[in-house]
Amino acid sequence: MPGAARRKKPLAVPGDGSDPNGMGAHLVAFLEYLCVKGYSQETVAKTRLAVASFIRWCEERGITKVV
């Protein structure tokens, strides 16, 4: 349908999803925190993009865990 809103696929969280101490797990926890605190969906989505971009930058340099 023209003009109909399209649903976007959820973006994959970067990092090793099986590692509870990995940056991806910390990103998910932080995004959940923002939702619980009442931040808008737009703020949460933009934060996800920005932090995911940072995590990918870290992974390119071999940084995979939060110290």
C-alpha positions in Angstrom: 0.0 0.0 0.0 1.4 3.4 -0.9 1.8 5.6 2.1 1.5 2.7 4.6 3.9 2.7 7.4 6.6 0.0 6.9 7.8 -2.0 9.8 11.6 -2.1 10.0 13.4 -5.3 11.0 15.0 -4.9 14.4 18.7 -4.3 14.2 20.9 -7.0 15.5 22.8 -6.1 18.7 26.5 -6.1 17.9 28.8 -8.4 19.9 28.7 -12.0 21.1 25.1 -12.5 22.3 26.1 -15.5 24.4 28.6 -13.5 26.5 26.8 -12.0 29.5 29.8 -9.7 30.1 30.1 -8.6 26.5 29.3 -5.1 25.3 26.1 -6.3 23.5 24.6 -7.6 26.7 25.4 -4.2 28.4 23.8 -2.4 25.5 20.6 -4.4 25.9 20.5 -3.8 29.6 21.1 0.0 29.1 18.3 0.2 26.5 15.9 -1.7 28.9 16.9 0.9 31.6 16.0 3.8 29.3 12.6 2.2 28.6 11.9 1.6 32.3 12.9 5.3 33.0 10.3 6.4 30.4 12.6 7.7 27.7 10.8 8.0 24.3 11.1 5.2 21.7 12.9 7.7 19.4 15.5 8.4 22.1 16.0 4.7 22.7 16.3 4.0 19.0 18.9 6.7 18.4 20.8 5.7 21.5 20.9 2.1 20.2 22.3 3.2 16.8 25.0 5.4 18.4 26.1 2.9 21.0 26.0 0.0 18.5 28.2 2.0 16.2 30.7 2.5 19.0 30.6 -1.2 19.9 31.4 -2.1 16.3 34.3 0.4 16.3 35.6 -1.3 19.5 35.3 -4.7 18.0 37.3 -3.6 15.0 40.1 -2.9 17.4 39.8 -6.1 19.4 37.9 -4.6 22.3 35.0 -6.9 23.2 34.4 -6.7 26.9 33.7 -4.0 29.5 36.4 -3.8 32.1 
